[in-house]
Amino acid sequence: MACGKAAPDTSSLRNREFSVRSATRGSFNFARILAVVLLAPSLSRAEPVVVAHSEGLAHGLLTLRSLDGTILAAGDLIQTSNGRRVTTRLVFRFKDGSTRDETTVYTQRREFRLISNHVVQKGPTFKMPMESTIDALNGQVTVRYTEDGKEKLIEEHLQLPADISNGLILALLKNISPKTPKTTVSMLAITPKPRLVKLEIVPAGEEPFSTAGYEREATHYVIKVHVPGVAGAIGSLLGKTPPDSHIWMLGGEAPVCVKSESALFPGGPTWRIDPVSPVWPPSSASTSTRSSKDAQGAMVQGRPTSSARAAKKERRPDRHVPTPKQ
């Protein structure tokens, strides 16, 4: 060290260097977020889906499985209609006693319009028991949920778009042409705080399947969730983008869903929903077999059996024998 010069303050130099690095890192992260927001692909303008196939009376039997095939719940899709007003109830009853019950009311005049959506999920399957109600006509949203053992309530009045699609996805897919490259609709995600997101529905081609050995093809649709604004950009950077949903539709005069893979609630696992056929207990089959054999045994080559002829003979009335005249 040279004589006559003051020693440099190394602690101040290190502090200034740390401040410069922190500011640079913060500017870089902000630039990344800004780039994602500005360069994100623009979504098509969301519009209500036009009615091509009217909904009516229906009852579907469903099964809910994990992606490895494990059966988790039995489901019912029950639908009724009154004029142009349709009510759909989708309920799953889990093996562990949990239930998820969703009731959706909508109209189908020229376009599909949501009136209300009510969801109740409770039981050990769901980390957060929750009940949500969307009044689409008035924009009133109510969410009741339990977090850390405490019951909480959210009530918000929102300006909901005309194309909001909670509980309507299957009905909408029946009315979207597989030739349409992309369809965009809105959905209110309950996280539990209500958050408006966009769903981008894209056909991914035809995929083969069979029923009783008969070959068919279904259209595979991919549904992507887009969270608008900075929240969506941050979620994308942090790897918290909601997973895609997949739905397979059999087209034709009466389109129908043949399989879906999606999460039933935000942050939940991806599960598979399939139509299911009834399984009869062995006693029912044996009863029908016995009844058939009894019916066949009553006739032998188109003639009554000997026991049947004997019974008929016993029921024959006595003939009248005239008394001889004296």
C-alpha positions as CSV (number, residue, x, y, z in Angstrom):
1,M,0.0,0.0,0.0
2,A,1.5,3.4,-1.0
3,C,2.3,5.9,1.8
4,G,0.3,9.1,2.1
5,K,-3.0,7.5,0.4
6,A,-6.1,6.5,2.3
7,A,-7.2,2.8,2.1
8,P,-10.2,2.3,-0.1
9,D,-13.6,1.4,1.6
10,T,-14.0,-2.2,0.3
11,S,-17.4,-2.7,2.1
12,S,-18.9,0.2,0.2
13,L,-17.6,-1.2,-3.1
14,R,-19.1,-4.6,-2.4
15,N,-22.5,-3.0,-1.4
16,R,-22.5,-0.9,-4.7
17,E,-21.7,-4.0,-6.7
18,F,-24.5,-6.0,-5.0
19,S,-27.0,-3.2,-5.7
20,V,-26.0,-3.0,-9.3
21,R,-26.4,-6.8,-9.7
22,S,-29.8,-6.8,-7.9
23,A,-31.1,-4.0,-10.1
24,T,-29.9,-5.7,-13.2
25,R,-31.5,-9.0,-12.2
26,G,-34.8,-7.2,-11.3
27,S,-34.8,-5.4,-14.7
28,F,-34.1,-8.6,-16.5
29,N,-37.1,-10.4,-14.8
30,F,-39.4,-7.4,-15.5
31,A,-38.2,-7.5,-19.1
32,R,-39.0,-11.2,-19.3
33,I,-42.5,-10.7,-18.0
34,L,-43.1,-7.7,-20.3
35,A,-41.9,-9.8,-23.3
36,V,-44.3,-12.6,-22.4
37,V,-47.2,-10.1,-22.1
38,L,-46.4,-8.3,-25.4
39,L,-45.4,-11.3,-27.4
40,A,-48.1,-13.7,-26.2
41,P,-50.2,-15.0,-29.1
42,S,-53.4,-13.0,-29.4
43,L,-56.6,-14.9,-28.8
44,S,-59.6,-15.0,-31.1
45,R,-62.5,-12.8,-30.1
46,A,-64.7,-14.9,-27.8
47,E,-68.3,-15.3,-29.0
48,P,-71.2,-17.4,-27.9
49,V,-71.5,-20.7,-29.9
50,V,-74.4,-20.9,-32.3
51,V,-76.9,-23.7,-31.7
52,A,-76.8,-26.4,-34.4
53,H,-78.0,-29.4,-32.3
54,S,-80.6,-28.7,-29.6
55,E,-80.2,-30.4,-26.3
56,G,-83.1,-32.4,-24.7
57,L,-83.9,-35.3,-22.3
58,A,-80.9,-37.5,-21.6
59,H,-79.3,-39.7,-18.9
60,G,-75.8,-40.8,-19.2
61,L,-74.0,-43.4,-17.0
62,L,-70.3,-42.5,-16.4
63,T,-67.2,-43.7,-14.7
64,L,-64.4,-41.5,-13.4
65,R,-60.9,-43.0,-13.5
66,S,-57.3,-41.9,-12.9
67,L,-55.1,-42.0,-16.0
68,D,-53.7,-45.4,-14.9
69,G,-57.2,-46.8,-15.1
70,T,-58.1,-46.9,-11.4
71,I,-61.9,-46.4,-10.8
72,L,-62.5,-43.4,-8.5
73,A,-66.2,-42.6,-8.8
74,A,-69.5,-43.5,-10.5
75,G,-71.2,-40.6,-12.3
76,D,-74.6,-39.6,-13.7
77,L,-75.3,-36.9,-16.3
78,I,-79.0,-36.1,-16.1
79,Q,-80.5,-33.5,-18.5
80,T,-84.0,-32.1,-18.9
81,S,-85.4,-29.3,-21.0
82,N,-88.4,-27.0,-20.9
83,G,-88.8,-25.2,-24.1
84,R,-85.5,-23.5,-24.8
85,R,-84.3,-23.8,-21.2
86,V,-82.1,-26.7,-20.4
87,T,-81.0,-28.0,-16.9
88,T,-78.0,-30.4,-16.7
89,R,-76.8,-32.1,-13.6
90,L,-73.4,-33.9,-13.5
91,V,-72.7,-35.7,-10.2
92,F,-69.9,-38.0,-9.2
93,R,-70.0,-40.3,-6.1
94,F,-66.5,-41.3,-5.1
95,K,-65.5,-44.5,-3.4
96,D,-64.2,-42.6,-0.4
97,G,-67.6,-41.0,0.2
98,S,-66.7,-37.7,-1.5
99,T,-69.2,-36.1,-4.0
100,R,-69.0,-33.5,-6.7
101,D,-72.4,-32.2,-7.8
102,E,-72.7,-29.6,-10.6
103,T,-76.0,-28.1,-11.9
104,T,-76.0,-25.9,-14.9
105,V,-79.0,-24.0,-16.4
106,Y,-78.8,-22.4,-19.8
107,T,-80.9,-21.4,-22.8
108,Q,-80.5,-22.5,-26.4
109,R,-82.3,-20.1,-28.7
110,R,-80.0,-19.0,-31.4
111,E,-76.9,-19.2,-29.2
112,F,-76.1,-21.0,-25.9
113,R,-76.4,-18.6,-23.0
114,L,-75.6,-19.6,-19.4
115,I,-78.2,-18.7,-16.8
116,S,-76.6,-20.2,-13.7
117,N,-74.0,-22.7,-12.5
118,H,-73.9,-24.3,-9.1
119,V,-71.1,-26.6,-7.9
120,V,-70.7,-28.4,-4.6
121,Q,-67.6,-30.5,-3.8
122,K,-66.9,-32.1,-0.5
123,G,-65.2,-35.1,1.1
124,P,-61.6,-36.3,1.5
125,T,-60.9,-36.3,-2.3
126,F,-61.0,-32.5,-2.2
127,K,-58.4,-30.6,-0.2
128,M,-60.7,-27.6,-0.1
129,P,-64.5,-28.2,0.4
130,M,-66.3,-25.6,-1.7
131,E,-69.7,-24.4,-2.9
132,S,-69.9,-21.9,-5.7
133,T,-72.8,-20.2,-7.4
134,I,-72.7,-18.1,-10.6
135,D,-75.7,-16.0,-11.5
136,A,-74.8,-15.2,-15.1
137,L,-77.8,-12.9,-15.7
138,N,-77.0,-10.6,-12.7
139,G,-73.2,-11.2,-12.6
140,Q,-73.4,-12.3,-8.9
141,V,-70.8,-14.8,-7.8
142,T,-70.8,-16.5,-4.4
143,V,-68.1,-18.9,-3.1
144,R,-68.2,-20.6,0.2
145,Y,-65.1,-22.7,1.1
146,T,-63.2,-24.1,4.1
147,E,-59.5,-23.3,4.5
148,D,-57.4,-24.4,7.5
149,G,-60.6,-25.4,9.3
150,K,-62.1,-22.0,8.8
151,E,-65.2,-21.2,6.7
152,K,-64.8,-18.3,4.4
153,L,-67.1,-16.4,2.0
154,I,-66.5,-14.5,-1.2
155,E,-69.2,-12.4,-2.8
156,E,-68.5,-10.5,-6.0
157,H,-70.5,-8.7,-8.6
158,L,-68.8,-9.1,-12.0
159,Q,-69.4,-8.0,-15.6
160,L,-69.6,-11.5,-17.1
161,P,-69.3,-11.9,-20.9
162,A,-72.1,-13.4,-23.0
163,D,-70.0,-16.4,-23.9
164,I,-69.2,-17.6,-20.4
165,S,-69.1,-21.4,-20.6
166,N,-69.1,-22.9,-17.1
167,G,-70.9,-26.3,-17.3
168,L,-71.4,-25.9,-21.0
169,I,-68.3,-27.4,-22.6
170,L,-69.9,-30.7,-23.8
171,A,-72.9,-29.0,-25.2
172,L,-70.7,-26.5,-27.0
173,L,-68.4,-29.2,-28.5
174,K,-71.5,-30.9,-30.1
175,N,-72.1,-27.6,-32.0
176,I,-68.5,-26.8,-33.1
177,S,-67.5,-28.1,-36.5
178,P,-64.3,-30.1,-36.5
179,K,-63.3,-27.9,-39.5
180,T,-63.2,-24.8,-37.3
181,P,-59.5,-24.2,-36.6
182,K,-60.0,-22.5,-33.2
183,T,-62.9,-21.5,-31.0
184,T,-62.5,-19.2,-28.0
185,V,-64.9,-18.9,-25.1
186,S,-64.8,-17.5,-21.6
187,M,-64.9,-19.3,-18.3
188,L,-65.0,-18.2,-14.6
189,A,-62.3,-20.2,-12.8
190,I,-63.1,-20.6,-9.0
191,T,-59.6,-20.6,-7.4
192,P,-61.5,-20.0,-4.9
193,K,-61.3,-16.3,-5.9
194,P,-63.3,-15.9,-9.1
195,R,-61.0,-15.3,-12.1
196,L,-62.1,-14.8,-15.7
197,V,-60.0,-16.9,-18.1
198,K,-60.2,-17.8,-21.8
199,L,-60.6,-21.3,-23.2
200,E,-59.1,-22.0,-26.6
201,I,-60.6,-25.1,-28.3
202,V,-58.6,-26.6,-31.1
203,P,-59.3,-29.8,-33.0
204,A,-56.3,-32.2,-33.0
205,G,-57.4,-34.7,-35.7
206,E,-59.4,-37.9,-35.8
207,E,-58.5,-40.9,-33.6
208,P,-59.8,-44.5,-34.1
209,F,-61.8,-46.5,-31.5
210,S,-64.2,-49.4,-31.6
211,T,-67.4,-50.6,-30.0
212,A,-68.2,-54.3,-30.0
213,G,-65.6,-54.7,-32.8
214,Y,-67.1,-52.0,-35.0
215,E,-64.5,-49.4,-36.0
216,R,-65.2,-45.7,-35.5
217,E,-63.4,-42.4,-35.4
218,A,-63.7,-39.6,-32.9
219,T,-62.5,-36.0,-33.1
220,H,-59.9,-35.1,-30.5
221,Y,-60.2,-31.6,-29.1
222,V,-57.5,-29.9,-27.0
223,I,-58.7,-27.1,-24.7
224,K,-56.1,-24.7,-23.5
225,V,-56.6,-22.2,-20.6
226,H,-55.3,-18.7,-21.0
227,V,-55.1,-16.4,-18.0
228,P,-55.0,-12.9,-19.3
229,G,-52.7,-10.1,-18.2
230,V,-49.6,-10.1,-16.0
231,A,-51.0,-12.9,-13.8
232,G,-51.0,-15.2,-16.7
233,A,-47.5,-14.1,-17.8
234,I,-46.1,-14.7,-14.3
235,G,-47.9,-18.1,-14.1
236,S,-46.3,-19.1,-17.4
237,L,-42.8,-18.1,-16.2
238,L,-43.2,-20.0,-13.0
239,G,-44.5,-23.1,-14.7
240,K,-48.0,-22.8,-13.2
241,T,-50.0,-22.7,-16.4
242,P,-53.2,-24.9,-16.1
243,P,-52.8,-28.2,-17.9
244,D,-54.6,-28.8,-21.2
245,S,-57.9,-30.7,-21.3
246,H,-58.7,-33.3,-23.9
247,I,-62.1,-34.4,-25.1
248,W,-63.1,-36.9,-27.8
249,M,-66.4,-36.4,-29.7
250,L,-68.1,-38.8,-32.0
251,G,-69.7,-36.7,-34.8
252,G,-72.7,-37.2,-37.1
253,E,-76.4,-36.4,-36.8
254,A,-76.2,-36.7,-33.0
255,P,-72.7,-35.8,-31.7
256,V,-71.7,-37.4,-28.4
257,C,-68.7,-37.3,-26.0
258,V,-66.9,-40.7,-25.8
259,K,-64.0,-39.7,-23.5
260,S,-62.6,-36.7,-21.7
261,E,-59.4,-36.1,-19.8
262,S,-59.3,-33.0,-17.6
263,A,-59.1,-31.7,-14.1
264,L,-62.4,-31.3,-12.2
265,F,-61.2,-28.4,-10.2
266,P,-58.3,-25.9,-10.4
267,G,-55.0,-27.4,-9.3
268,G,-56.5,-30.9,-9.3
269,P,-55.2,-34.0,-11.0
270,T,-56.2,-35.0,-14.6
271,W,-58.9,-37.6,-14.6
272,R,-60.6,-39.6,-17.3
273,I,-64.4,-39.7,-17.8
274,D,-65.9,-42.6,-19.9
275,P,-69.4,-43.8,-20.7
276,V,-70.1,-47.1,-18.9
277,S,-72.4,-50.0,-19.6
278,P,-74.5,-51.7,-16.8
279,V,-73.0,-54.8,-15.1
280,W,-75.7,-57.2,-14.0
281,P,-75.3,-59.5,-10.9
282,P,-75.1,-63.3,-11.6
283,S,-78.5,-63.8,-9.9
284,S,-80.2,-61.6,-12.5
285,A,-78.8,-63.7,-15.4
286,S,-79.7,-67.0,-13.8
287,T,-83.3,-65.8,-13.1
288,S,-83.8,-64.8,-16.8
289,T,-82.3,-68.1,-17.9
290,R,-84.7,-70.1,-15.6
291,S,-87.7,-68.0,-16.9
292,S,-86.7,-68.7,-20.5
293,K,-86.4,-72.5,-19.8
294,D,-89.7,-72.6,-18.0
295,A,-91.4,-70.9,-21.0
296,Q,-89.8,-73.2,-23.5
297,G,-90.7,-76.3,-21.4
298,A,-94.4,-75.4,-21.5
299,M,-94.5,-76.2,-25.2
300,V,-93.0,-79.2,-27.0
301,Q,-93.0,-78.8,-30.7
302,G,-95.9,-76.4,-30.5
303,R,-98.1,-78.8,-28.4
304,P,-98.9,-78.7,-24.7
305,T,-97.0,-81.0,-22.4
306,S,-98.6,-84.1,-20.9
307,S,-99.0,-82.3,-17.5
308,A,-100.7,-79.4,-19.3
309,R,-103.1,-81.8,-21.1
310,A,-103.9,-83.6,-17.9
311,A,-104.7,-80.3,-16.2
312,K,-106.9,-79.3,-19.1
313,K,-108.7,-82.7,-19.0
314,E,-109.4,-82.3,-15.3
315,R,-111.0,-78.9,-15.9
316,R,-113.3,-80.2,-18.6
317,P,-117.0,-80.2,-17.4
318,D,-118.9,-83.4,-17.1
319,R,-121.1,-84.3,-20.0
320,H,-124.9,-84.5,-19.5
321,V,-126.3,-88.1,-19.7
322,P,-130.0,-88.1,-20.5
323,T,-132.3,-90.2,-18.2
324,P,-134.1,-93.1,-20.0
325,K,-137.8,-92.7,-20.3
326,Q,-140.0,-95.2,-18.4
